[in-house]
Amino acid sequence: MIRPFMWQANHLLTSLWDDETNFREQVIMQLKFEAAIFNAEVLQALNDGGKHRNLSDDWAETHYIEFYASDIEMAWEKIQQKYRADKGYVIKTIDEVA
């Protein structure tokens, strides 16, 4: 059984049970990342003189979103799940930040 929760904003504390009796804790370091994202559908709608049906016009411009992940691969996975390409989102970059 795994029970994760955020601990001190940049660590993930995971509690694990071995053989249902032995309890142990594992701390996994979380890194801070910033993703640069815009929505191509919004940009196209504005260029065509219209509006996107669900998103505000500001999504035609780059948004910078900060989030935590264990590594760069997990960062890409997390952000691609939330800001999906099939919904018009374009992830320009993901960088680790201090």
Wavefront OBJ file of the C-alpha trace (Angstrom):
o trace
v 0.000 0.000 0.000
v 1.351 3.454 -0.895
v 0.144 6.676 0.738
v 1.853 9.770 -0.721
v 1.377 13.342 0.470
v 3.306 16.621 0.091
v 5.878 17.358 2.759
v 7.677 20.727 3.050
v 6.626 21.658 -0.530
v 9.608 20.034 -2.231
v 9.629 16.498 -0.862
v 7.259 13.619 -1.305
v 6.929 11.366 1.707
v 5.778 7.900 0.797
v 4.756 5.426 3.450
v 5.146 1.756 2.570
v 4.258 -1.402 4.418
v 6.426 -4.535 4.037
v 4.707 -7.867 4.736
v 1.777 -5.978 6.327
v 3.706 -5.525 9.587
v 6.928 -3.640 8.948
v 6.474 0.068 8.388
v 9.063 2.159 6.562
v 9.156 5.646 5.066
v 10.881 6.797 1.936
v 11.521 10.450 1.082
v 11.676 11.280 -2.599
v 13.141 14.652 -3.637
v 10.831 16.757 -5.786
v 12.327 19.269 -8.202
v 10.667 22.501 -9.279
v 10.015 22.986 -13.006
v 8.564 25.702 -15.204
v 6.692 24.912 -18.414
v 6.100 27.412 -21.231
v 2.722 26.630 -22.835
v 0.289 28.240 -25.267
v -2.802 27.018 -27.086
v -2.594 26.809 -30.879
v -6.396 26.580 -31.243
v -6.844 29.915 -29.464
v -4.107 31.487 -31.579
v -5.724 30.200 -34.794
v -9.180 31.419 -33.726
v -7.817 34.906 -33.028
v -5.932 34.958 -36.342
v -9.217 34.036 -38.068
v -10.977 36.934 -36.310
v -12.915 34.741 -33.885
v -12.747 33.405 -30.372
v -12.094 29.975 -28.909
v -15.255 28.342 -27.565
v -13.777 27.408 -24.150
v -10.511 29.268 -23.514
v -9.743 32.936 -23.007
v -7.779 34.904 -25.598
v -4.704 35.081 -23.354
v -3.987 31.391 -24.124
v -2.720 32.577 -27.524
v 0.264 33.908 -25.560
v 2.767 31.845 -23.612
v 1.832 30.909 -20.050
v 4.546 29.975 -17.563
v 3.432 27.285 -15.136
v 5.479 26.137 -12.143
v 5.065 22.633 -10.747
v 6.981 19.826 -9.011
v 8.178 16.477 -10.368
v 10.846 13.941 -9.451
v 12.794 14.421 -12.710
v 12.541 15.946 -16.201
v 10.875 12.845 -17.676
v 8.168 12.931 -15.011
v 7.812 16.677 -15.570
v 7.068 16.112 -19.271
v 4.652 13.303 -18.445
v 2.744 15.367 -15.872
v 2.437 18.474 -18.035
v 1.463 16.516 -21.167
v -1.346 14.833 -19.232
v -2.740 18.149 -18.016
v -2.133 20.245 -21.160
v -2.950 17.776 -23.918
v -1.886 18.282 -27.538
v -5.265 17.035 -28.772
v -6.802 20.055 -26.997
v -4.470 22.449 -28.845
v -1.857 22.976 -26.129
v 1.737 23.389 -27.250
v 4.438 22.824 -24.635
v 7.358 24.924 -25.818
v 9.842 24.125 -23.041
v 10.170 22.693 -19.566
v 13.062 23.917 -17.451
v 14.184 23.140 -13.923
v 14.092 26.240 -11.739
v 15.804 27.030 -8.459
l 1 2 3 4 5 6 7 8 9 10 11 12 13 14 15 16 17 18 19 20 21 22 23 24 25 26 27 28 29 30 31 32 33 34 35 36 37 38 39 40 41 42 43 44 45 46 47 48 49 50 51 52 53 54 55 56 57 58 59 60 61 62 63 64 65 66 67 68 69 70 71 72 73 74 75 76 77 78 79 80 81 82 83 84 85 86 87 88 89 90 91 92 93 94 95 96 97 98
